[in-house]
Amino acid sequence: MTALASPAAPPRRPAPRVRSSRRERRMTRTAWLFAAPFVILFLVFMAGPIVGSFLMSFTDMTTRDLQTPFQVNIVGFDNYVRLFQDPRFLRSLLNTFTFVVVAVPLTIGLALAVALALDKGIRRFRTVYRVGYYAPVVTSIVAIAIVWRFILQPDGLLNGFLAVFGIQGPDWLQSPSWALPSLIMMAVWRNIGTIMVIFLAALQGVPREHHEAAMVDGANAWQRFWNITIPAMRPAILFSTVITGIGFLQFFEEPYVMTQGGPLDATLSTAMYTYDQFGFGNYAYASAASYVLFLAIVVLSLIQFRLISRKD
């Protein structure tokens, strides 16, 4: 009996792979086409100026070099050395450091207290309080400056309140000792709303059953807050601390509209010092100052990540 020959398997045709490859390339080109406007804008208005200003910080470029920008002299790290020999720049660094060290913990602590009160304590008119605390975030800095000037002037609202208790308040914005604390107070009030909203959202994610289990074990309110609520909110606290620290390191609007850096440079920030140098036409020098500020932002962010993102 003769065995029947099995039919040969049909050869694989490469055509579908070719069609698939063509489709993938077409989709890739389409994706790049959609992304092109952003990429072009990013390269022209973000990456280009960043790289250009960094290179400029190693030159002696000033206003007189605008017509011949490629004929500037390379001075290496001279601008950075001059910065740290400039008493005004050192004073601006000290003011900025003081502003961040005081204002960031104060903002985070007060925002957390307000968020807890609105989440657990206040039952009536909760929406009104939320709007009230968030209103300064969306209010123009000019309007805020007018209100705070009225509060902080020698015969203003704050000194009137202190006079009730027999205390003679200072001239808050013209005193070298009280001008920076006044701006810190204003910045904290202005930024509480943003952090409060983040904390309110984070509080909704704290597992309720963990609190119930802790209550069964006899934990009091403080122990539940410290051992359950705070660990559960750690990502939100880290995010809030980082963005607040970055924002406060670049604080500019408050001294610009309230004190112009005075009195006696008591409120001069590093961002405002850099702005002044650009205004004077010292472009290379101002670029070096801006990169010192950038380095401070990186260092502060790394410290915050190191301290707050610690695993339990």
ZAMITI-819466 format. One record per atom (N, C-alpha, C): residue in one letter; x negated, y, z. Coordinates in steps of 0.001 Angstrom, whole numbers, padded with zeros to 6 digits, always signed. Layout:
# ZAMITI-819466
AXYZ ...
//
This chain:
# ZAMITI-819466
M-000835-001189+000000 M+000000+000000+000000 M-000874+001246+000000 T-000628+002052-000920 T-001448+003264-001074 T-000971+004368-000151 A-001946+004983+000677 A-001576+006089+001607 A-001270+007352+000847 L-000220+007997+001296 L+000156+009244+000635 L-000785+010372+001045 A-001261+011135+000071 A-002176+012262+000359 A-001410+013409+000991 S-001951+013914+002116 S-001279+015028+002802 S-001433+016313+002007 P-000392+017106+001951 P-000486+018360+001151 P-001482+019324+001771 A-002264+019982+000939 A-003280+020939+001403 A-002615+022170+002012 A-003232+022667+003147 A-002683+023859+003817 A-002891+025079+002942 P-001906+025931+002878 P-002063+027131+002022 P-003143+028050+002596 P-003996+028594+001759 P-005064+029501+002241 P-004476+030776+002837 R-005198+031253+003872 R-004760+032505+004499 R-005037+033677+003578 R-004117+034511+003523 R-004267+035679+002664 R-004696+036887+003490 P-005737+037544+003113 P-006225+038699+003895 P-005381+039957+003727 A-004418+039900+002845 A-003674+041118+002527 A-003031+041772+003747 P-002361+040974+004683 P-001727+041645+005837 P-002732+042403+006689 R-003974+041786+006898 R-004968+042485+007704 R-005369+043806+007067 V-005493+043759+005713 V-005859+044983+005012 V-004786+046045+005196 R-003506+045577+005091 R-002413+046532+005260 R-002384+047085+006680 S-002670+046126+007679 S-002699+046580+009065 S-003811+047587+009289 S-004990+047306+008708 S-006111+048237+008877 S-005797+049588+008259 R-005175+049581+007117 R-004798+050854+006488 R-003785+051598+007338 R-002851+050861+007926 R-001843+051508+008773 R-002487+052121+010018 E-003477+051370+010590 E-004154+051906+011782 E-004930+053170+011441 R-005607+053152+010288 R-006371+054351+009907 R-005439+055528+009655 R-004275+055221+009044 R-003316+056297+008794 R-002773+056867+010107 M-002520+055965+011084 M-002037+056433+012375 M-003107+057238+013102 T-004384+056794+012943 T-005475+057533+013580 T-005606+058931+013000 R-005508+059017+011662 R-005587+060345+011032 R-004419+061220+011456 T-003243+060607+011587 T-002077+061390+012023 T-002262+061898+013456 A-002801+061009+014315 A-003028+061420+015700 A-004022+062576+015774 W-005114+062469+014992 W-006099+063557+014979 W-005497+064845+014425 L-004591+064689+013457 L-003945+065872+012885 L-003111+066595+013940 F-002390+065808+014751 F-001588+066435+015817 F-002488+067027+016904 A-003617+066346+017185 A-004505+066825+018258 A-005408+067961+017804 A-005515+068157+016494 A-006466+069142+015971 A-006251+070556+016509 P-005004+071055+016581 P-004858+072434+017104 P-005432+072593+018507 F-005158+071603+019387 F-005702+071715+020740 F-007231+071622+020728 V-007754+070657+019945 V-009207+070481+019918 V-009894+071747+019418 I-009335+072351+018359 I-009939+073566+017804 I-009885+074708+018824 L-008708+074891+019444 L-008581+075951+020445 L-009499+075710+021639 F-009613+074437+022055 F-010485+074125+023192 F-011948+074415+022857 L-012369+074004+021648 L-013767+074225+021274 L-014079+075715+021129 V-013119+076473+020549 V-013384+077889+020268 V-013284+078740+021539 F-012234+078484+022345 F-011970+079389+023465 F-012404+078839+024831 M-012769+077546+024928 M-013196+076989+026216 M-014627+076481+026157 A-014858+075432+025373 A-016185+074814+025349 A-017238+075783+024806 G-016887+076500+023744 G-017854+077437+023155 G-018294+078515+024137 P-017343+079264+024750 P-017759+080272+025731 P-018493+079698+026933 I-018103+078489+027377 I-018790+077898+028530 I-020255+077631+028201 V-020481+076988+027055 V-021869+076707+026665 V-022620+078012+026379 G-021947+078953+025701 G-022600+080221+025366 G-022988+081017+026599 S-022080+081085+027598 S-022398+081848+028812 S-023497+081170+029623 F-023506+079827+029586 F-024586+079124+030307 F-025943+079437+029676 L-026010+079393+028349 L-027270+079738+027677 L-027607+081207+027888 M-026575+082075+027903 M-026803+083506+028092 M-027423+083809+029451 S-027106+082964+030460 S-027630+083232+031801 S-029138+083098+031883 F-029767+082524+030865 F-031232+082389+030840 F-031873+083450+029952 T-031112+084471+029576 T-031637+085554+028741 T-031508+086879+029497 D-031913+087967+028833 D-031764+089305+029422 D-030732+090127+028660 M-029682+089458+028160 M-028685+090111+027317 M-027887+091156+028095 T-027802+092343+027515 T-026995+093434+028068 T-026180+094060+026944 T-025567+095170+027250 T-024728+095840+026250 T-025523+096226+025003 R-026773+096631+025179 R-027558+097098+024037 R-027890+095983+023042 D-027664+094688+023440 D-027981+093564+022556 D-026771+093038+021798 L-025619+093721+021897 L-024418+093191+021266 L-024537+093136+019745 Q-025244+094086+019155 Q-025368+094093+017695 Q-026422+093112+017212 T-027342+092727+018079 T-028383+091755+017698 T-028505+090694+018798 P-027450+089873+018981 P-027435+088938+020116 P-028489+087840+020038 F-029007+087550+018837 F-029996+086473+018718 F-031428+086979+018888 Q-031586+088246+019216 Q-032929+088780+019427 Q-033203+089058+020901 V-032395+088460+021780 V-032611+088663+023210 V-033820+087849+023665 N-034358+088223+024808 N-035524+087531+025356 N-035080+086425+026308 I-035801+085316+026272 I-035553+084215+027199 I-036310+084507+028495 V-035584+084564+029607 V-036211+084918+030888 V-036173+083767+031890 G-035721+082602+031457 G-035700+081440+032348 G-034749+081647+033520 F-035228+081394+034738 F-034398+081484+035942 F-034506+082847+036627 D-035006+083848+035912 D-035185+085172+036541 D-033873+085760+037054 N-032789+085586+036271 N-031499+086130+036715 N-031027+085470+038014 Y-031245+084162+038124 Y-030839+083454+039342 Y-031689+083897+040533 V-032996+084104+040292 V-033870+084581+041374 V-033448+085975+041815 R-033118+086862+040850 R-032686+088232+041181 R-031392+088223+041987 L-030501+087265+041639 L-029233+087197+042364 L-029454+086982+043858 F-030347+086053+044171 F-030552+085731+045584 F-031486+086716+046272 Q-031944+087726+045527 Q-032673+088843+046140 Q-031799+090100+046216 D-030547+089999+045726 D-029628+091136+045706 D-028763+091114+046969 P-028894+092098+047863 P-028091+092083+049106 P-026592+092096+048850 R-026136+092773+047786 R-024693+092805+047504 R-024186+091427+047099 F-024971+090691+046304 F-024543+089345+045924 F-024525+088424+047144 L-025537+088545+047995 L-025551+087717+049202 L-024370+088058+050103 R-024035+089350+050175 R-022865+089746+050969 R-021584+089178+050366 S-021500+089178+049039 S-020310+088615+048392 S-020209+087110+048647 L-021349+086416+048658 L-021326+084983+048966 L-020848+084746+050401 L-021346+085579+051329 L-020929+085431+052726 L-019429+085698+052881 N-018935+086758+052220 N-017501+087047+052288 N-016670+085903+051714 T-017115+085369+050572 T-016376+084268+049941 T-016403+083028+050825 F-017569+082733+051391 F-017689+081566+052275 F-016762+081727+053492 T-016763+082910+054101 T-015894+083160+055255 T-014425+083023+054864 F-014084+083580+053714 F-012703+083518+053227 F-012250+082062+053081 V-013092+081224+052481 V-012717+079829+052232 V-012647+079041+053535 V-013655+079211+054388 V-013710+078424+055632 V-012524+078732+056540 V-012079+079993+056560 V-010952+080365+057422 V-009613+080103+056731 A-009501+080501+055471 A-008188+080497+054814 A-007726+079105+054405 V-008634+078220+053984 V-008190+076900+053517 V-007563+076083+054651 P-008242+075885+055800 P-007575+075129+056881 P-006304+075804+057372 L-006314+077147+057406 L-005128+077863+057868 L-003948+077641+056926 T-004206+077717+055638 T-003138+077498+054650 T-002602+076077+054717 I-003519+075101+054772 I-003091+073698+054810 I-002296+073416+056085 G-002791+073904+057241 G-002105+073654+058504 G-000724+074290+058565 L-000626+075558+058169 L+000672+076234+058206 L+001643+075633+057192 A+001149+075291+056006 A+002026+074687+054994 A+002544+073335+055470 L+001688+072562+056148 L+002132+071268+056681 L+003177+071463+057774 A+002959+072460+058634 A+003938+072733+059699 A+005279+073160+059112 V+005255+074025+058111 V+006499+074474+057478 V+007193+073313+056774 A+006415+072467+056090 A+007013+071320+055388 A+007657+070359+056371 L+006991+070097+057503 L+007579+069206+058514 L+008857+069805+059092 A+008835+071121+059336 A+010030+071766+059886 A+011190+071700+058902 L+010909+071933+057624 L+011972+071888+056624 L+012431+070462+056342 D+011569+069476+056569 D+011930+068081+056287 D+012693+067438+057440 K+012315+067797+058668 K+012918+067113+059821 K+013673+068054+060759 G+013162+069276+060926 G+013701+070115+061990 G+014863+070984+061567 I+014697+071740+060503 I+015716+072708+060089 I+016798+071998+059290 R+018037+072114+059725 R+019140+071456+059036 R+019992+072451+058246 R+020167+073648+058777 R+021042+074613+058129 R+020202+075590+057304 F+020731+075989+056194 F+020094+076970+055296 F+018700+076511+054861 R+018536+075187+054705 R+017216+074665+054336 R+016760+075206+052980 T+017675+075270+052020 T+017308+075765+050690 T+016888+077232+050741 V+017560+078006+051591 V+017203+079427+051717 V+015771+079570+052226 Y+015417+078759+053225 Y+014046+078822+053755 Y+013030+078396+052701 R+013362+077356+051931 R+012428+076895+050893 R+012184+077994+049868 V+013252+078631+049435 V+013118+079721+048462 V+012317+080873+049065 G+012591+081170+050335 G+011884+082269+050989 G+010394+082035+051081 Y+009997+080813+051431 Y+008565+080518+051537 Y+007889+080452+050170 Y+008659+080049+049132 Y+008044+079918+047806 Y+008061+081228+047022 A+008880+082171+047440 A+009026+083421+046691 A+007698+084161+046479 P+006786+084240+047486 P+005522+084961+047232 P+004684+084366+046111 V+004846+083053+045842 V+004036+082411+044796 V+004380+082983+043428 V+005649+083294+043211 V+006089+083753+041894 V+006267+085274+041846 T+005821+085944+042886 T+005943+087399+042924 T+004667+088040+042414 S+004792+089128+041713 S+003629+089829+041168 S+002710+090297+042287 I+001410+090192+042051 I+000427+090627+043040 I+000531+092128+043285 V+000981+092872+042292 V+001140+094319+042470 V+002244+094603+043488 A+003371+093900+043352 A+004462+094080+044314 A+004033+093652+045709 I+003296+092546+045777 I+002804+092076+047077 I+001861+093110+047692 A+001005+093704+046862 A+000059+094702+047376 A+000787+095905+047954 I+001859+096336+047274 I+002626+097485+047785 I+003236+097164+049136 V+003802+095955+049261 V+004431+095564+050530 V+003389+095479+051644 W+002248+094848+051339 W+001234+094658+052383 W+000519+095960+052735 R+000416+096867+051794 R-000133+098189+052142 R+000785+098889+053136 F+002103+098739+052923 F+003054+099329+053861 F+002930+098674+055236 I+002686+097373+055251 I+002575+096669+056537 I+001280+097036+057258 L+000174+097171+056486 L-001146+097291+057105 L-001654+098723+057240 Q-000927+099702+056759 Q-001425+101074+056898 Q-001395+101491+058373 P-002174+102549+058736 P-002305+102900+060173 P-000980+103093+060887 D+000010+103697+060216 D+001331+103860+060844 D+002347+102887+060242 G+001839+101699+059860 G+002693+100733+059190 G+003453+099824+060140 L+004041+098793+059539 L+004923+097903+060288 L+004161+097108+061353 L+002966+096614+061034 L+002219+095792+061988 L+001778+096604+063194 N+001226+097785+062955 N+000808+098619+064078 N+002013+099093+064890 G+003152+099310+064237 G+004359+099664+064975 G+004804+098539+065898 F+004674+097300+065397 F+005025+096143+066234 F+004062+096022+067421 L+002752+096217+067167 L+001774+096134+068260 L+001987+097241+069282 A+002433+098416+068819 A+002655+099538+069739 A+003755+099225+070755 V+004680+098335+070401 V+005724+097937+071342 V+005112+097327+072604 F+003970+096630+072423 F+003294+095984+073555 F+002152+096842+074095 G+002080+098104+073669 G+001048+098993+074160 G-000302+098796+073518 I-000358+098136+072363 I-001621+097872+071669 I-001751+098834+070503 Q-002894+099525+070413 Q-003138+100424+069290 Q-003869+099653+068185 G-003189+099401+067105 G-003784+098632+066013 G-004799+099438+065219 P-005733+098770+064548 P-006745+099479+063750 P-006208+099878+062382 D-007035+100561+061626 D-006747+100820+060212 D-007210+099581+059447 W-006307+098645+059265 W-006660+097292+058848 W-007483+097258+057567 L-007088+098003+056558 L-007757+097894+055257 L-008990+098777+055142 Q-009190+099737+056054 Q-010350+100617+055986 Q-011368+100300+057073 S-011127+099281+057855 S-012070+098878+058894 S-012970+097766+058363 P-014307+097908+058411 P-015191+096828+057944 P-014990+095526+058714 S-014472+095620+059927 S-014281+094406+060722 S-012948+093716+060420 W-011933+094494+060060 W-010586+093943+059920 W-010115+093825+058470 A-010851+094356+057519 A-010389+094327+056124 A-010333+092888+055589 L-011408+092117+055805 L-011407+090738+055298 L-010365+089871+056003 P-010245+089909+057353 P-009152+089149+057980 P-007772+089547+057466 S-007592+090827+057129 S-006294+091252+056585 S-006025+090592+055241 L-007049+090515+054393 L-006862+089864+053093 L-006655+088364+053252 I-007331+087773+054242 I-007116+086347+054508 I-005666+086096+054905 M-005151+086948+055787 M-003756+086817+056227 M-002802+086928+055038 M-003078+087865+054160 M-002223+088054+052988 M-002320+086866+052033 A-003523+086332+051811 A-003701+085198+050895 A-003046+083941+051439 V-003154+083722+052749 V-002514+082546+053351 V-000999+082628+053174 W-000425+083807+053475 W+001013+083987+053309 W+001452+083766+051866 R+000610+084201+050935 R+000972+084113+049527 R+000891+082678+048987 N+000036+081825+049572 N-000200+080495+049007 N+000461+079365+049772 I+001107+079675+050877 I+001750+078611+051649 I+002827+077902+050818 G+003567+078646+050016 G+004699+078079+049287 G+004322+076933+048370 T+003221+077081+047641 T+002809+076022+046713 T+002471+074745+047465 I+001684+074869+048524 I+001269+073677+049269 I+002457+073072+050005 M+003382+073926+050466 M+004581+073426+051148 M+005395+072505+050237 V+005543+072887+048970 V+006298+072062+048023 V+005610+070713+047821 I+004298+070712+047721 I+003558+069443+047557 I+003748+068561+048783 F+003661+069151+049966 F+003815+068365+051194 F+005245+067861+051358 L+006234+068658+050970 L+007620+068194+051050 L+007834+066972+050166 A+007239+066976+048980 A+007349+065805+048097 A+006630+064604+048700 A+005465+064839+049318 A+004715+063726+049914 A+005457+063138+051110 L+006148+063984+051873 L+006881+063478+053040 L+008017+062539+052633 Q+008571+062733+051435 Q+009641+061834+050975 Q+009103+060435+050723 G+007791+060294+050512 G+007210+058984+050216 G+006676+058248+051427 V+006784+058831+052611 V+006321+058140+053825 V+007330+057050+054176 P+006906+055765+054254 P+007873+054677+054510 P+008594+054851+055840 R+009920+054885+055788 R+010702+055067+057012 R+010587+053854+057926 E+010452+052641+057306 E+010383+051434+058128 E+009121+051388+058987 H+008051+052049+058527 H+006837+052106+059347 H+007100+052898+060621 H+007833+053999+060506 H+008174+054795+061689 H+009071+053991+062628 E+010035+053261+062046 E+010939+052469+062884 E+010180+051366+063620 A+009247+050728+062931 A+008454+049678+063586 A+007588+050263+064699 A+007018+051449+064452 A+006190+052091+065483 A+007037+052484+066690 M+008269+052954+066439 M+009144+053311+067560 M+009479+052082+068391 V+009680+050930+067731 V+009943+049690+068473 V+008746+049325+069340 D+007533+049603+068834 D+006320+049306+069606 D+006033+050345+070674 G+006845+051384+070774 G+006678+052361+071839 G+005833+053561+071480 A+005520+053767+070187 A+004710+054925+069791 A+005529+056201+069922 N+004903+057249+070459 N+005612+058521+070584 N+005516+059298+069268 A+006109+060499+069239 A+006188+061265+067985 A+004806+061646+067468 W+003901+062087+068365 W+002566+062474+067922 W+001793+061281+067360 Q+001907+060107+068027 Q+001196+058924+067532 Q+001722+058503+066163 R+003047+058609+065949 R+003589+058256+064632 R+003139+059261+063575 F+003079+060542+063956 F+002646+061557+062988 F+001181+061346+062598 W+000342+061088+063597 W-001090+061002+063338 W-001491+059689+062653 N-000816+058588+063016 N-001224+057272+062512 N-000411+056776+061325 I+000733+057412+061053 I+001552+056959+059919 I+001719+058071+058883 T+002176+059246+059338 T+002476+060319+058382 T+001213+060847+057717 I+000200+061177+058513 I-001020+061759+057935 I-001717+060795+056976 P-001948+059499+057324 P-002558+058587+056337 P-001734+058453+055064 A-000401+058430+055191 A+000429+058304+053990 A+000355+059546+053114 M+000078+060699+053733 M+000015+061949+052971 M-001404+062298+052533 R-002365+061428+052778 R-003763+061779+052495 R-004003+062191+051040 P-003448+061489+050030 P-003657+061967+048647 P-003131+063386+048420 A-001962+063693+048994 A-001411+065043+048830 A-002266+066069+049557 I-002769+065712+050737 I-003629+066636+051491 I-004918+066879+050733 L-005487+065805+050155 L-006728+065960+049386 L-006506+066876+048184 F-005434+066635+047439 F-005146+067460+046266 F-004936+068921+046665 S-004163+069132+047723 S-003879+070503+048153 S-005146+071212+048628 T-005979+070492+049360 T-007218+071098+049854 T-008159+071462+048717 V-008250+070593+047727 V-009155+070859+046603 V-008686+072064+045788 I-007387+072098+045434 I-006926+073217+044600 I-006932+074530+045384 T-006658+074448+046702 T-006705+075670+047502 T-008143+076161+047642 G-009070+075245+047858 G-010469+075632+047974 G-010996+076251+046690 I-010643+075648+045543 I-011095+076200+044262 I-010497+077590+044037 G-009215+077727+044357 G-008573+079031+044171 G-009160+080102+045076 F-009421+079751+046327 F-009940+080741+047269 F-011412+081074+046988 L-012170+080128+046429 L-013545+080460+046052 L-013578+081517+044948 Q-012513+081571+044163 Q-012445+082557+043076 Q-011558+083734+043443 F-011375+083999+044744 F-010422+085045+045109 F-010906+086400+044579 F-009998+087040+043881 F-010322+088276+043166 F-009195+089290+043256 E-007949+088806+043081 E-006831+089737+042999 E-006639+090519+044292 E-006767+089824+045429 E-006507+090502+046706 E-007444+091691+046919 P-008782+091505+046851 P-009649+092681+047038 P-009528+093696+045912 Y-009224+093229+044693 Y-009162+094153+043561 Y-008009+095138+043713 V-006849+094638+044154 V-005682+095523+044245 V-005562+096203+045605 M-006227+095671+046627 M-006036+096211+047972 M-007190+097095+048438 T-008438+096688+048176 T-009573+097404+048771 T-010668+097757+047774 Q-010621+097215+046550 Q-011697+097425+045566 Q-013045+096964+046115 G-013013+095950+046980 G-014260+095400+047525 G-014743+096085+048785 G-014177+097219+049138 G-014611+097968+050320 G-013874+097548+051561 P-014060+098232+052690 P-015066+099285+052863 P-016450+098698+053129 L-017474+099342+052553 L-018869+098919+052723 L-019064+097465+052298 D-018427+097078+051190 D-018533+095716+050644 D-018005+094645+051600 A-017169+095025+052535 A-016666+094056+053514 A-015732+093036+052886 T-015121+093366+051742 T-014209+092434+051075 T-014676+092103+049654 L-015942+092359+049386 L-016472+092072+048039 L-016639+090560+047886 S-015924+089978+046941 S-016039+088538+046696 S-017020+088287+045557 T-017436+087034+045428 T-018372+086687+044350 T-017734+086876+042988 A-016445+086533+042861 A-015759+086729+041579 A-015686+088212+041235 M-015447+089062+042231 M-015364+090498+041965 M-016739+091071+041657 Y-017770+090562+042308 Y-019133+090996+042001 Y-019473+090651+040543 T-019095+089429+040130 T-019350+089012+038745 T-018590+089901+037764 Y-017350+090206+038093 Y-016534+091088+037246 Y-017179+092470+037121 D-017694+092983+038219 D-018353+094292+038178 D-019579+094264+037275 Q-020372+093201+037355 Q-021573+093113+036535 Q-021241+093039+035046 F-020164+092308+034707 F-019725+092308+033303 F-019303+093710+032895 G-018630+094406+033794 G-018222+095777+033483 G-019400+096709+033296 F-020497+096472+034009 F-021694+097294+033866 F-022490+096933+032606 G-022087+095848+031918 G-022804+095441+030705 G-023949+094492+030960 N-024117+093994+032177 N-025186+093031+032488 N-024673+091614+032253 Y-024521+091254+030981 Y-023848+090006+030642 Y-024623+088782+031117 A-025911+088742+030920 A-026707+087586+031335 A-026704+087448+032854 Y-026850+088569+033541 Y-026852+088565+035006 Y-025500+088097+035550 A-024417+088584+034945 A-023078+088170+035365 A-022843+086691+035070 S-023377+086199+033949 S-023232+084772+033641 S-023923+083922+034694 A-025106+084352+035118 A-025814+083604+036165 A-024995+083590+037460 A-024392+084731+037812 A-023556+084788+039022 A-022361+083851+038903 S-021763+083789+037721 S-020599+082917+037552 S-020989+081452+037682 Y-022194+081079+037263 Y-022603+079674+037395 Y-023014+079332+038815 V-023465+080293+039576 V-023659+080045+041013 V-022319+079761+041674 L-021291+080533+041300 L-019949+080298+041831 L-019423+078937+041389 F-019677+078576+040142 F-019255+077262+039640 F-019919+076136+040439 L-021219+076300+040731 L-021922+075288+041518 L-021325+075190+042923 A-020947+076335+043505 A-020311+076320+044836 A-018982+075575+044788 I-018217+075757+043713 I-016938+075045+043574 I-017166+073537+043494 V-018175+073129+042728 V-018463+071691+042607 V-018865+071108+043958 V-019741+071805+044667 V-020213+071302+045969 V-019051+071207+046958 L-018214+072250+047017 L-017077+072231+047943 L-016119+071093+047603 S-015842+070890+046325 S-014936+069807+045931 S-015504+068445+046307 L-016803+068249+046111 L-017418+066972+046479 L-017336+066743+047986 I-017562+067802+048769 I-017468+067670+050229 I-016042+067309+050636 Q-015058+067956+050021 Q-013667+067663+050359 Q-013298+066231+049980 F-013733+065782+048805 F-013463+064395+048417 F-014132+063444+049399 R-015335+063774+049823 R-016078+062904+050734 R-015392+062808+052097 L-014869+063913+052595 L-014299+063939+053936 L-012873+063425+053992 I-012068+063786+052979 I-010628+063508+053075 I-010235+062203+052412 S-010943+061799+051347 S-010540+060578+050650 S-011121+059337+051300 R-011597+059454+052533 R-012189+058321+053242 R-011143+057223+053435 K-011557+055970+053174 K-010647+054837+053365 K-010590+054456+054839 D-009379+054120+055293 D-009233+053660+056685 D-009691+052207+056811 
//
